[in-house]
Amino acid sequence: MDAAALEREEPAAATRAYTDFLLRTATLGDFAELAAALLPCMWGYAEIGERLAQEPTPADRPAAYTAWIATYADPEFQRLAAWSRALVDRAADGLPEAHRARMHAAFAGCSRLELGFWEMGWTRAR
């Protein structure tokens, strides 16, 4: 798919919900809440990439899939994910409990939306 076709494509409901949640968090929340909302994607891709890289490579695996796994299993990406987790921990340090609860809600909400995004790909839902 070229860039023009991608621009014409209507986002699926799970994609729209996910991006709208992130935009709303970025607009109405603060840095700590946004960092917490972005963390499930970074952390999840690092975990999935690392685990898939440990599996035997099927002969019929598409090259793009192999490249995706290599990207997210790469030690540099793993360090970036660890840095992101530490950033969220530092952002939460010393905050009042109510603020930390908003961070937790952003993380949990985005985790659910991330799951929906993966589920959409698994079931090929539109």
Contact map, one row per residue, 1 for C-alpha under 8 A:
111011000000000000000000000000000000000000000000000000000000000000000000000000000000000000000000000000000000000000000000000000
111111000000000000000000000000000000000000000000000000000000000000000000000000000000000000000000000000000000000000000000000000
111111100000000000000000000000000000000000000000000000000000000000000000000000000000000000000000000000000000000000000000000000
011111110000000000000000000000000000000000000000000000000000000000000000000000000000000000000000000000000000000000000000000000
111111111000000000000000000000000000000000000000000000000000000000000000000000000000000000000000000000000000000000000000000000
111111111000000000000000000000000000000000000000000000000000000000000000000000000000000000000000000000000000000000000000000000
001111111000000000000000000000000000000000000000000000000000000000000000000000000000000000000000000000000000000000000000000000
000111111100000000000000000000000000000000000000000000000000000000000000000000000000000000000000000000000000000000000000000000
000011111110000000000000000000000000000000000000000000000000000000000000000000000000000000000000000000000000000000000000000000
000000011111000000000000000000000000000000000000000000000000000000000000000000000000000000000000000000000000000000000000000000
000000001111101100000000000000000000000000000000000000000000000000000000000000000000000000000000000000000000000000000000000000
000000000111111100000000000000000000000000000000000000000000000000000000000000000000000000000000000000000000000000000000000001
000000000011111110000000000000000000000000000000000000000000000000000000000000000000000000000000000000000000000000000000000001
000000000001111111000000000000000000000000000000000000000000000000000000000000000000000000000000000000000000000010011001000000
000000000011111111100000000000000000000000000000000000000000000000000000000000000000000000000000000000000000000000001000000000
000000000011111111110000000000000000000000000000000000000000000000000000000000000000000000000000000000000000000000000000000000
000000000000111111111000000000000000000000000000000000000000000000000000000000000000000000000000000000000000000010000000000000
000000000000011111111100000000000000000000000000000000000000000000000000000000000000000000000000000000000000010011001000000000
000000000000001111111110000000000000000000000000000000000000000000000000000000000000000000000000000000000000000000000000000000
000000000000000111111111000000000000000000000000000000000000000000000000000000000000000000000000000000000000000000000000000000
000000000000000011111111100000000000000000000000000000000000000000000000000000000000000000000000000000000000010000000000000000
000000000000000001111111110000000100110000000000000000000000000000000000000000000000000000000000000000000000010000000000000000
000000000000000000111111111000000000000000000000000000000000000000000000000000000000000000000000000000000000000000000000000000
000000000000000000011111111110000000000000000000000000000000000000000000000000000000000000000000000000000000000000000000000000
000000000000000000001111111111001100100000000000000000000000000000000000000000000000000000000000000000000100000000000000000000
000000000000000000000111111111101100000000000000000000000000000000000000000000000000000000000000000000000000000000000000000000
000000000000000000000011111111000000000000000000000000000000000000000000000000000000000000000000000000000000000000000000000000
000000000000000000000001111111000000000000000000000000000000000000000000000000000000000000000000000000000000000000000000000000
000000000000000000000001111111111100000000000000000000000000000000000000000000000000000000000000000000000000000000000000000000
000000000000000000000000111111111100000000000000000000000000000000000000000000000000000000000000000000000000000000000000000000
000000000000000000000000010011111110000000000000000000000000000000000000000000000000000000000000000000000000000000000000000000
000000000000000000000000000011111111000000000000000000000000000000000000000000000000000100110000000000100000000000000000000000
000000000000000000000000110011111111100000000000000000000000000000000000000000000000000000000000000001100110000000000000000000
000000000000000000000100110011111111110000000000000000000000000000000000000000000000000000000000000000100100000000000000000000
000000000000000000000000000000111111111000000000000000000000000000000000000000000001001100000000000000000000000000000000000000
000000000000000000000000000000011111111100000000000000000000000000000000000000000000000100000000000000110110000000000000000000
000000000000000000000100100000001111111100000000000000000000000000000000000000000000000000000000000000100111110000000000000000
000000000000000000000100000000000111111111000000000000000000000000000000000000000000000000000000000000000010010000000000000000
000000000000000000000000000000000011111111100000000000000000000000000000000000000001100100000000000000000010000000000000000000
000000000000000000000000000000000001111111110000000000000000000000000000000000000000000000000000000000000010011001000000000000
000000000000000000000000000000000000011111111000000000000000000000000000000000000000000000000000000000000000001001000000000000
000000000000000000000000000000000000011111111100000000000000000000000000000000001001000000000000000000000000000000000000000000
000000000000000000000000000000000000001111111110000000000000000000000000000000001101100000000000000000000000000000000000000000
000000000000000000000000000000000000000111111111000000000000000000000000000000000000000000000000000000000000000000000000000000
000000000000000000000000000000000000000011111111100000000000000000000001000000000000000000000000000000000000000000000000000000
000000000000000000000000000000000000000001111111110000000000000000000001100011001000000000000000000000000000000000000000000000
000000000000000000000000000000000000000000111111111000000000000000000000100000000000000000000000000000000000000000000000000000
000000000000000000000000000000000000000000011111111100000000000000000001100000000000000000000000000000000000000000000000000000
000000000000000000000000000000000000000000001111111110000000000000011111100000000000000000000000000000000000000000000000000000
000000000000000000000000000000000000000000000111111111000000000000001001110000000000000000000000000000000000000000000000000000
000000000000000000000000000000000000000000000011111111100000000000000000100000000000000000000000000000000000000000000000000000
000000000000000000000000000000000000000000000001111111100000000000001000000000000000000000000000000000000000000000000000000000
000000000000000000000000000000000000000000000000111111110000000000001100100000000000000000000000000000000000000000000000000000
000000000000000000000000000000000000000000000000011111110000000000000000000000000000000000000000000000000000000000000000000000
000000000000000000000000000000000000000000000000001111111000000000000000000000000000000000000000000000000000000000000000000000
000000000000000000000000000000000000000000000000000011111100000000000000000000000000000000000000000000000000000000000000000000
000000000000000000000000000000000000000000000000000000111110100000000000000000000000000000000000000000000000000000000000000000
000000000000000000000000000000000000000000000000000000011111100000000000000000000000000000000000000000000000000000000000000000
000000000000000000000000000000000000000000000000000000001111100000000000000000000000000000000000000000000000000000000000000000
000000000000000000000000000000000000000000000000000000000111110000000000000000000000000000000000000000000000000000000000000000
000000000000000000000000000000000000000000000000000000001111111011000000000000000000000000000000000000000000000000000000000000
000000000000000000000000000000000000000000000000000000000001111111000000000000000000000000000000000000000000000000000000000000
000000000000000000000000000000000000000000000000000000000000111111100000000000000000000000000000000000000000000000000000000000
000000000000000000000000000000000000000000000000000000000000011111110000000000000000000000000000000000000000000000000000000000
000000000000000000000000000000000000000000000000000000000000111111111000000000000000000000000000000000000000000000000000000000
000000000000000000000000000000000000000000000000000000000000111111111100000000000000000000000000000000000000000000000000000000
000000000000000000000000000000000000000000000000000000000000001111111110000000000000000000000000000000000000000000000000000000
000000000000000000000000000000000000000000000000100000000000000111111111000000000000000000000000000000000000000000000000000000
000000000000000000000000000000000000000000000000110110000000000011111111100000000000000000000000000000000000000000000000000000
000000000000000000000000000000000000000000000000100010000000000001111111110000000000000000000000000000000000000000000000000000
000000000000000000000000000000000000000000000000100000000000000000111111110010000000000000000000000000000000000000000000000000
000000000000000000000000000000000000000000001101110000000000000000011111110011000000000000000000000000000000000000000000000000
000000000000000000000000000000000000000000000111111010000000000000001111111011000000000000000000000000000000000000000000000000
000000000000000000000000000000000000000000000000010000000000000000000111111111000000000000000000000000000000000000000000000000
000000000000000000000000000000000000000000000000000000000000000000000000111111100000000000000000000000000000000000000000000000
000000000000000000000000000000000000000000000000000000000000000000000000011111110000000000000000000000000000000000000000000000
000000000000000000000000000000000000000000000100000000000000000000000011111111111000000000000000000000000000000000000000000000
000000000000000000000000000000000000000000000100000000000000000000000001111111111100000000000000000000000000000000000000000000
000000000000000000000000000000000000000000000000000000000000000000000000001111111110000000000000000000000000000000000000000000
000000000000000000000000000000000000000000000000000000000000000000000000000111111111000000000000000000000000000000000000000000
000000000000000000000000000000000000000001100100000000000000000000000000000011111111100000000000000000000000000000000000000000
000000000000000000000000000000000000000000100000000000000000000000000000000001111111110000000000000000000000000000000000000000
000000000000000000000000000000000000000000000000000000000000000000000000000000111111111000000000000000000000000000000000000000
000000000000000000000000000000000010001001100000000000000000000000000000000000011111111100000000000000000000000000000000000000
000000000000000000000000000000000000001000100000000000000000000000000000000000001111111110000000000000000000000000000000000000
000000000000000000000000000000000000000000000000000000000000000000000000000000000111111111000000000000000000000000000000000000
000000000000000000000000000000000010000000000000000000000000000000000000000000000011111111100000000000000000000000000000000000
000000000000000000000000000000010011001000000000000000000000000000000000000000000001111111110000000000000000000000000000000000
000000000000000000000000000000000000000000000000000000000000000000000000000000000000111111111000000000000000000000000000000000
000000000000000000000000000000000000000000000000000000000000000000000000000000000000011111111000000000000000000000000000000000
000000000000000000000000000000010000000000000000000000000000000000000000000000000000001111111010000000000000000000000000000000
000000000000000000000000000000010000000000000000000000000000000000000000000000000000000111111110000100100000000000000000000000
000000000000000000000000000000000000000000000000000000000000000000000000000000000000000011111110000000000000000000000000000000
000000000000000000000000000000000000000000000000000000000000000000000000000000000000000000011111000000000000000000000000000000
000000000000000000000000000000000000000000000000000000000000000000000000000000000000000000111111101100000000000000000000000000
000000000000000000000000000000000000000000000000000000000000000000000000000000000000000000000111111100000000000000000000000000
000000000000000000000000000000000000000000000000000000000000000000000000000000000000000000000011111110000000000000000000000000
000000000000000000000000000000000000000000000000000000000000000000000000000000000000000000000001111111000000000000000000000000
000000000000000000000000000000000000000000000000000000000000000000000000000000000000000000000011111111100000000000000000000000
000000000000000000000000000000000000000000000000000000000000000000000000000000000000000000010011111111110000000000000000000000
000000000000000000000000000000000000000000000000000000000000000000000000000000000000000000000000111111111000000000000000000000
000000000000000000000000000000001000000000000000000000000000000000000000000000000000000000000000011111111100000000000000000000
000000000000000000000000000000011101100000000000000000000000000000000000000000000000000000010000001111111110000000000000000000
000000000000000000000000000000000001000000000000000000000000000000000000000000000000000000000000000111111111000000000000000000
000000000000000000000000000000000000000000000000000000000000000000000000000000000000000000000000000011111111100000000000000000
000000000000000000000000100000001101100000000000000000000000000000000000000000000000000000000000000001111111110000000000000000
000000000000000000000000000000001001111100000000000000000000000000000000000000000000000000000000000000111111111000000000000000
000000000000000000000000000000000000100000000000000000000000000000000000000000000000000000000000000000011111111100000000000000
000000000000000000000000000000000000100000000000000000000000000000000000000000000000000000000000000000001111111110000000000000
000000000000000001001100000000000000110100000000000000000000000000000000000000000000000000000000000000000111111111000000000000
000000000000000000000000000000000000000110000000000000000000000000000000000000000000000000000000000000000011111111100000000000
000000000000000000000000000000000000000000000000000000000000000000000000000000000000000000000000000000000001111111110000000000
000000000000010011000000000000000000000000000000000000000000000000000000000000000000000000000000000000000000111111111000000000
000000000000000001000000000000000000000110000000000000000000000000000000000000000000000000000000000000000000011111111100000000
000000000000000000000000000000000000000000000000000000000000000000000000000000000000000000000000000000000000001111111110000000
000000000000010000000000000000000000000000000000000000000000000000000000000000000000000000000000000000000000000111111111000000
000000000000011001000000000000000000000000000000000000000000000000000000000000000000000000000000000000000000000011111111100000
000000000000000000000000000000000000000000000000000000000000000000000000000000000000000000000000000000000000000001111111110000
000000000000000000000000000000000000000000000000000000000000000000000000000000000000000000000000000000000000000000111111111100
000000000000010000000000000000000000000000000000000000000000000000000000000000000000000000000000000000000000000000011111111111
000000000000000000000000000000000000000000000000000000000000000000000000000000000000000000000000000000000000000000001111111110
000000000000000000000000000000000000000000000000000000000000000000000000000000000000000000000000000000000000000000000111111110
000000000000000000000000000000000000000000000000000000000000000000000000000000000000000000000000000000000000000000000011111110
000000000000000000000000000000000000000000000000000000000000000000000000000000000000000000000000000000000000000000000011111111
000000000000000000000000000000000000000000000000000000000000000000000000000000000000000000000000000000000000000000000001111111
000000000001100000000000000000000000000000000000000000000000000000000000000000000000000000000000000000000000000000000001000111
